Amino acid sequence: MHFFKYKKKELYAEDVKVKKLIELYGSPLYIYSHKTLLRHFKAYNNAFGRYPHIICFALKANSNTAILRIFAKNGGGADIVSGGELYTALKAGISPKKIVYAGVGKTDDEIRFALRSKILMFNVESEDELKKINHIAGEMKTKAPIALRINPDIDPETHPYISTGLKEHKFGIPIEDAIQYYKTASRLKNIKVMGIHKHIGSQITKISPFVDALKRILILIEELTYKGVEIKYLDIGGGLGISYKDEEPPVPKELAQHLLPLLKGKEMTLIMEPGRSITGNAGILVTKVLYLKQGYEKEFIIVDAGMNDLIRPSLYGAYHRILPITKKKRPDTFADVVGPICESGDFLAKEREIPEVKQGEYLAVMSAGAYAFSMSSNYNSRPRPAEVLVKGKEHFLIREREAYHDIQKKARIPAFLK
Ligand SMILES: *Cc1c(COP(=O)(O)O)cnc(C)c1O
């Protein structure tokens, strides 16, 4: 459910014509719908009702400060994976007491920064990391709150690149070794065990992997309780999918209906780390048709957004719906929608059935609110697009379009070359 709809053949973001935004802010342009963002955030918050819970939005899906502030103002927390994300989350006004920190490669500086900031907990992914955090907390004369990220060995049945909870993955601690790790953690002087964490993958479109993983984790929690390890926070990660094409993923309410009965009578605070399912369908990327080119075997629609702006098609072969911002009565053609980057892998769509377009017209790449701008780069020295937030009839620039001088800002020429 989102609020990008046609009215009289014109695509609107809420009550604003997309064409108008392009005229004001230029192309390519990321556009987000405030109403959609809020609706999706609240869908999670409401689904779990009175069971104590914190919705920790996964910053890696979208780290725009203004968007994060929407969640912060509605009681949201953050799931972070780096010092940069911690910095951004705090800037956005997210309470450190609602920040959880995952990732297999936390550096000493990042650990110090998180300890200084007094985050809710580190989601620890290895024994080395556990010992490192203990050591640094000792130096800082404090105790580090931690959960262990447990790998429940559940197949989320999603794309291999975004599946994380199987034995073969680099993430987490194998469930068989969990008790041993918790024993170690409990013995460390500067570690305070707070909870348990799991995250099995992304773009999951079924309920069963969530249920199966939770069941395994709950058995483990019982064992831990029996052994005297108290688990206050149960962090079940993110991963709920969205509809890019014809997927029919469950909504948070359905997920809650299956998970809450398992948690009945258990006094813990539930943490969820949704990313994609909150922002994915709340954003679009609008791009201009620069050229049409008849290749040997197919037609190319060359647009002004490339893999540096939206890498998901190139990286995962991901499907994004592509729609004209003004509907015309034209026959369909088959074409590759490609960007200007000098890579054959630079495409937004392959062999796509799409109504004919003309040079100078605009296309909207749908479902571009997650893992889109946050994965963008300056490859080919391309300034990154602007981001705009639409709220009803109003629109706000929430990130300026980069300029050439932004790309050069950090470059230095050594004296011997001057
Ligand atoms: C990526 C990630 C998430 C968010 O995943 P989505 O599929 O976007 O909901 C949550 N937790 C962790 C640890 C992650 O790495």
PDBQT file of the ligand as one rigid body, heavy atoms in Angstrom, charges set to zero:
ROOT
HETATM    1  C1  LIG A 501      19.468  -5.585   6.957  1.00  0.00    +0.000 C 
HETATM    2  C2  LIG A 501      19.113  -5.845   8.347  1.00  0.00    +0.000 A 
HETATM    3  C3  LIG A 501      17.825  -5.571   8.816  1.00  0.00    +0.000 A 
HETATM    4  C4  LIG A 501      16.722  -5.031   7.946  1.00  0.00    +0.000 C 
HETATM    5  O1  LIG A 501      16.299  -5.933   6.994  1.00  0.00    +0.000 OA
HETATM    6  P1  LIG A 501      15.019  -5.642   6.081  1.00  0.00    +0.000 P 
HETATM    7  O2  LIG A 501      14.935  -6.803   5.194  1.00  0.00    +0.000 OA
HETATM    8  O3  LIG A 501      15.279  -4.375   5.353  1.00  0.00    +0.000 OA
HETATM    9  O4  LIG A 501      13.837  -5.529   6.989  1.00  0.00    +0.000 OA
HETATM   10  C5  LIG A 501      17.565  -5.809  10.148  1.00  0.00    +0.000 A 
HETATM   11  N1  LIG A 501      18.519  -6.307  10.983  1.00  0.00    +0.000 NA
HETATM   12  C6  LIG A 501      19.772  -6.580  10.560  1.00  0.00    +0.000 A 
HETATM   13  C7  LIG A 501      20.747  -7.102  11.523  1.00  0.00    +0.000 C 
HETATM   14  C8  LIG A 501      20.111  -6.365   9.232  1.00  0.00    +0.000 A 
HETATM   15  O5  LIG A 501      21.340  -6.656   8.826  1.00  0.00    +0.000 OA
ENDROOT
TORSDOF 0
